[in-house]
């Protein structure tokens, strides 16, 4: 570790898991963006992910896993408490529901006085005990960072004081558009030069409603639009998506790839798509070529506009598909 004589602040981040996800990416950007001569950064994860931990260590960020198992793990909780007692961080920053509860409780018991919590998701399924603990922990928390007003409004409805919140939208690495040649990119992907790319970059999980993006691509193919769906990422839904693609005979239009961050920083698609399913609501949105979607801002716009139910979701989808295939979208798809 860096010597204490050269460190201004020591920050301990506590996260549920370091497996690839939006939260992990934001943590990497946040921790990696602080000057190492002013801050000593350490990350404690409840569950291990060796690939991400190796990447963080290569960037000079120390990581440790307490080996959490199940919903309640007294042994792992004790390890976390001992870690906080030993490090004596100036700030304990916890990320998302499980780590927010466990991390802040351990930090309070270890004597920490400055705690910051990040709430990045709407989570209505927390138990009454977890909500009661969170209500008590809020009193000891300096501030709560949310990535969208929708999450903030959800937490306000649960009784969290408004003065605790700070709105910080999700960040993305800056794209270097001048380094990307579209023809070379299409050749690299093995796609025809008239292809209209719908690019998704992120975890392949059920909440993203990616099967419906596959369905939408099939519909575009049926009406003669040369649309190709590019799914870049990995996750538990990968095999299910591959099977769904095969059963719908759309292997030539839906492409599954696992790539690194260098691909994620390219303006890949004519349209960049984000599908969400949160609390029984479907959210669909699109972004312009070369401009990444800020999921938190989109969720705010959609989720707070009078409860999007199943029927209205299909209306949104129909408009989205129509806009892709209509003449009015020719500039977007050019």
C-alpha positions in Angstrom: 0.0 0.0 0.0 1.0 3.6 -0.4 2.7 5.1 2.6 0.4 7.1 4.9 2.8 10.1 4.9 1.9 10.7 1.2 -1.8 10.1 1.5 -4.4 12.8 2.1 -7.5 10.6 2.4 -8.1 6.8 2.6 -11.3 5.6 1.0 -12.7 2.1 1.4 -15.3 1.1 -1.2 -17.6 -1.8 -0.3 -19.5 -3.5 -3.1 -21.6 -6.7 -3.2 -19.6 -8.2 -6.1 -17.1 -7.2 -8.6 -18.5 -9.3 -11.4 -19.1 -7.3 -14.6 -22.0 -4.9 -14.2 -22.9 -1.2 -14.4 -22.1 -0.7 -10.8 -18.7 -2.3 -11.1 -17.9 -0.1 -14.1 -18.9 3.0 -12.3 -16.8 2.0 -9.3 -13.8 1.4 -11.6 -14.2 4.8 -13.2 -14.7 6.5 -9.9 -11.8 4.8 -8.1 -9.4 5.0 -11.0 -10.1 8.6 -11.6 -8.8 9.9 -8.3 -5.2 11.0 -8.1 -3.2 8.3 -6.3 -0.9 10.8 -4.7 -3.9 12.3 -2.8 -6.1 9.2 -2.1 -5.5 5.7 -1.0 -8.2 3.5 -2.5 -9.2 0.0 -1.4 -12.1 -2.0 -2.5 -13.8 -4.7 -0.3 -16.2 -7.0 -2.1 -18.6 -9.3 -0.4 -18.1 -11.9 -3.2 -15.0 -12.4 -5.3 -14.5 -12.0 -9.0 -10.9 -12.7 -9.9 -10.8 -11.2 -13.3 -12.0 -7.8 -12.2 -9.8 -7.9 -9.1 -6.7 -8.5 -11.3 -7.6 -5.6 -13.5 -8.0 -3.3 -10.5 -4.7 -4.4 -9.0 -3.0 -3.7 -12.3 -4.3 -0.1 -12.0 -2.9 0.2 -8.5 -6.2 -0.4 -6.6 -6.1 -2.9 -3.7 -9.0 -5.3 -3.5 -10.1 -7.9 -1.0 -13.0 -10.3 -0.8 -14.6 -11.4 2.5 -16.2 -14.5 1.0 -19.8 -13.8 1.7 -22.2 -16.7 1.3 -26.0 -16.6 1.3 -28.1 -13.8 2.7 -26.6 -13.8 6.2 -22.9 -14.7 6.9 -21.6 -13.8 10.4 -18.1 -15.0 9.6 -17.8 -12.8 6.5 -19.4 -9.9 8.4 -16.7 -10.2 11.1 -14.0 -10.2 8.4 -15.4 -7.0 7.0 -15.6 -5.4 10.4 -12.0 -6.3 11.2 -10.9 -4.9 7.8 -12.5 -1.6 8.6 -11.1 -1.5 12.1 -7.6 -2.2 10.7 -7.7 0.3 7.8 -9.5 3.1 9.7 -10.6 4.8 6.4 -11.5 8.4 6.3 -14.6 7.6 4.2 -16.5 4.3 3.7 -18.4 4.3 0.4 -20.9 1.5 -0.1 -22.5 0.5 -3.4 -26.1 -0.7 -3.8 -28.6 -2.4 -1.5 -26.8 -5.4 0.0 -23.5 -3.7 0.4 -25.2 -0.5 1.7 -26.8 -2.5 4.5 -23.9 -4.8 5.4 -21.1 -2.2 4.7 -22.6 0.6 6.7 -23.6 -1.6 9.6 -20.0 -3.0 9.8 -18.6 0.6 9.4 -20.7 1.9 12.2 -19.7 -0.9 14.5 -16.1 -0.3 13.6 -16.3 3.3 14.6 -16.4 5.0 11.2 -18.0 8.4 11.2 -18.1 9.3 7.5 -20.2 7.0 5.3 -21.4 7.5 1.8 -24.0 5.2 0.1 -24.7 4.8 -3.6 -28.3 3.7 -4.5 -28.3 3.0 -8.2 -31.4 0.7 -8.6 -35.1 0.6 -7.7 -35.4 -2.4 -5.4 -38.9 -2.9 -4.0 -38.2 -6.5 -2.8 -36.2 -5.7 0.3 -37.5 -7.3 3.5 -39.0 -5.4 6.3 -35.9 -6.1 8.5 -33.6 -4.7 5.8 -35.7 -1.6 5.4 -35.7 -1.1 9.2 -32.0 -1.4 9.3 -31.6 1.0 6.4 -33.8 3.6 8.1 -31.5 3.5 11.1 -28.3 3.6 9.0 -29.6 6.7 7.1 -29.1 8.8 10.3 -25.4 7.9 10.3 -24.9 8.4 6.5 -23.3 11.7 5.3 -25.0 11.5 1.9 -26.7 9.1 -0.5 -25.6 9.2 -4.2 -28.2 8.3 -6.8 -27.8 8.1 -10.5 -31.3 9.2 -11.4 -34.2 11.2 -10.1 -36.4 8.0 -10.4 -34.2 6.2 -7.8 -34.3 9.3 -5.6 -38.1 9.5 -5.7 -38.4 5.9 -4.8 -36.1 6.3 -1.8 -38.0 9.5 -0.8 -41.2 7.5 -0.7 -39.6 5.1 1.7 -38.9 8.0 4.1 -35.3 8.9 3.4 -34.8 12.6 4.0 -34.4 14.7 0.8 -31.3 16.6 2.2 -29.3 13.3 2.2 -29.4 12.9 -1.6 -26.9 13.9 -4.2 -27.7 13.3 -7.9 -24.7 12.0 -9.9 -25.6 10.5 -13.3 -23.6 7.5 -14.5 -20.3 8.3 -16.3 -18.8 6.8 -19.4 -15.3 7.0 -20.9 -15.0 9.6 -23.5 -15.3 8.2 -27.1 -12.6 8.9 -29.5 -14.7 9.0 -32.6 -11.9 10.2 -34.9 -10.1 6.8 -34.3 -13.0 4.8 -35.7 -13.6 4.0 -39.3 -17.0 2.6 -40.0 -16.0 0.4 -42.9 -13.1 -1.1 -41.0 -15.5 -1.7 -38.0 -18.0 -3.5 -40.2 -15.3 -5.6 -41.8 -14.0 -6.5 -38.4 -17.5 -7.6 -37.3 -18.1 -9.5 -40.6 -21.1 -7.4 -41.5 -22.2 -5.9 -44.9 -21.5 -2.2 -45.5 -25.2 -1.3 -45.7 -25.9 -2.7 -42.2 -27.7 -0.6 -39.7 -26.3 -1.4 -36.3 -28.3 -1.6 -33.1 -25.6 -1.9 -30.5 -26.0 -3.0 -26.9 -23.1 -3.1 -24.5 -23.5 -4.4 -21.0 -24.4 -7.5 -18.9 -26.6 -10.1 -20.5 -29.2 -10.3 -17.8 -33.0 -10.8 -17.7 -33.7 -7.2 -16.5 -32.4 -5.8 -19.8 -35.2 -7.5 -21.8 -32.7 -8.5 -24.5 -34.9 -11.2 -25.9 -37.3 -8.5 -27.0 -34.5 -6.6 -28.8 -33.9 -9.9 -30.7 -37.6 -10.0 -31.5 -37.5 -6.3 -32.6 -34.6 -7.1 -34.9 -36.5 -9.9 -36.5 -39.4 -7.6 -37.1 -37.1 -5.1 -38.8 -35.7 -7.8 -41.0 -39.3 -8.8 -42.0 -40.0 -5.2 -43.2 -36.8 -5.0 -45.2 -34.6 -2.9 -42.9 -31.0 -4.2 -42.9 -30.7 -4.0 -39.1 -28.1 -6.0 -37.2 -28.3 -6.3 -33.4 -24.9 -6.4 -31.8 -24.9 -7.7 -28.2 -21.6 -7.1 -26.6 -21.1 -8.5 -23.1 -21.5 -11.6 -21.0 -23.9 -12.9 -18.3 -26.3 -15.6 -17.2 -28.7 -15.0 -20.2 -26.0 -15.6 -22.9 -27.0 -19.3 -23.6 -30.7 -18.5 -23.5 -30.2 -15.6 -26.0 -28.2 -17.8 -28.3 -31.0 -20.5 -28.2 -33.7 -17.8 -28.8 -31.8 -16.5 -31.7 -31.4 -20.0 -33.2 -35.1 -20.8 -32.7 -36.1 -17.6 -34.5 -33.7 -18.3 -37.3 -32.1 -14.9 -37.0 -28.5 -15.9 -36.6 -27.6 -13.7 -39.5 -28.9 -10.5 -37.8 -28.1 -11.0 -34.1 -24.5 -11.2 -33.1 -23.2 -12.2 -29.7 -19.7 -11.0 -28.8 -17.5 -10.8 -25.7 -15.2 -7.8 -26.0 -13.1 -5.6 -23.7 -13.4 -2.0 -22.8 -11.7 -0.8 -26.0 -14.7 -2.0 -28.1 -17.1 -0.4 -25.6 -15.6 3.0 -26.1 -16.3 3.0 -29.8 -19.5 4.6 -31.2 -20.6 1.2 -32.5 -24.1 1.6 -33.6 -26.4 3.7 -35.7 -28.7 3.2 -32.7 -27.6 2.3 -29.2 -30.5 0.5 -27.4 -31.3 0.1 -23.7 -34.1 -2.1 -22.4 -35.1 -2.2 -18.8 -37.7 -4.1 -16.8 -38.1 -2.5 -13.3 -40.8 -3.2 -10.8 -43.3 -4.6 -13.4 -42.6 -1.8 -15.9 -40.9 -2.0 -19.2 -38.7 0.8 -20.3 -37.4 1.2 -23.8 -35.2 3.9 -25.2 -32.7 4.7 -27.9 -29.7 7.0 -28.4 -28.1 8.6 -31.4 -25.1 7.2 -33.2 -21.9 7.7 -31.2 -23.7 9.0 -28.1 -23.9 6.5 -25.2 -27.3 6.3 -23.4 -27.3 7.5 -19.8 -29.5 4.7 -18.4 -30.2 6.6 -15.2 -31.5 9.7 -17.0 -33.6 7.5 -19.3 -35.1 5.6 -16.4 -35.9 9.0 -14.8 -37.7 10.2 -17.9 -39.7 7.0 -18.5 -40.3 5.7 -14.9 -41.7 9.0 -13.6 -44.1 9.6 -16.4 -47.2 8.0 -14.9 -46.4 4.3 -14.6 -45.5 2.6 -17.8 -47.5 -0.6 -17.8 -47.4 -3.5 -20.3 -49.7 -1.9 -22.8 -47.9 1.4 -22.9 -44.6 -0.5 -23.2 -45.8 -2.0 -26.5 -46.8 1.4 -27.7 -43.3 2.7 -27.0 -41.8 -0.3 -28.8 -44.1 0.2 -31.8 -43.0 3.9 -32.0 -39.4 2.9 -31.6 -39.6 0.3 -34.4 -41.5 2.7 -36.6 -39.0 5.5 -36.1 -36.2 3.1 -37.2 -38.0 2.0 -40.4 -39.5 5.4 -41.3 -38.1 7.9 -43.7 -37.9 10.5 -40.9 -35.1 8.4 -39.3 -33.0 8.2 -42.4 -30.5 10.7 -41.0 -30.2 8.6 -37.8 -29.7 5.4 -39.7 -27.4 6.9 -42.3 
